[in-house]
Amino acid sequence: MKDLEIILLVIHETKVRESISRGLQMRGYSVASTQDGEEALTHVSQISPSVILIDLYLKNPSGLELLRRLRLQGYRGKVILLSGMSLRTEMSEAYSWGVDHVLCRPLNLDELNCAICSVLGSATSTEIHLPIS
């Protein structure tokens, strides 16, 4: 089933984005990625991802603004927000716009895989321990 799941990564840090992408591909997911929120909006209409992982601290637009715009444009897929810290005001706003899960850094692939499986309603796969910086 995972080979049918497309994960869109919207993370501005190249090394983190590439590390997460490789790890998810090793777990059998199809992965598309971008560092830019505007480009992510285009990707969503082209590839219909099952899950979008959004970096809260994106620029142009911010992660919260991207989430808001996705929902206003009708995207009803799952969204996981990646945050460097937990800020109550931002988290409250994220949940009001329909975020499905929030992960705080540092995270590892097991934690990310569990979150993806949880939002998709599927069982977790074999564990692969690869830290993500």
Summary of the structure (lengths in Angstrom):
residues: 133
radius of gyration: 13.4
end to end distance: 28.0
largest distance: 36.6
contacts: 417
relative contact order: 0.18
helix: 44%
strand: 20%
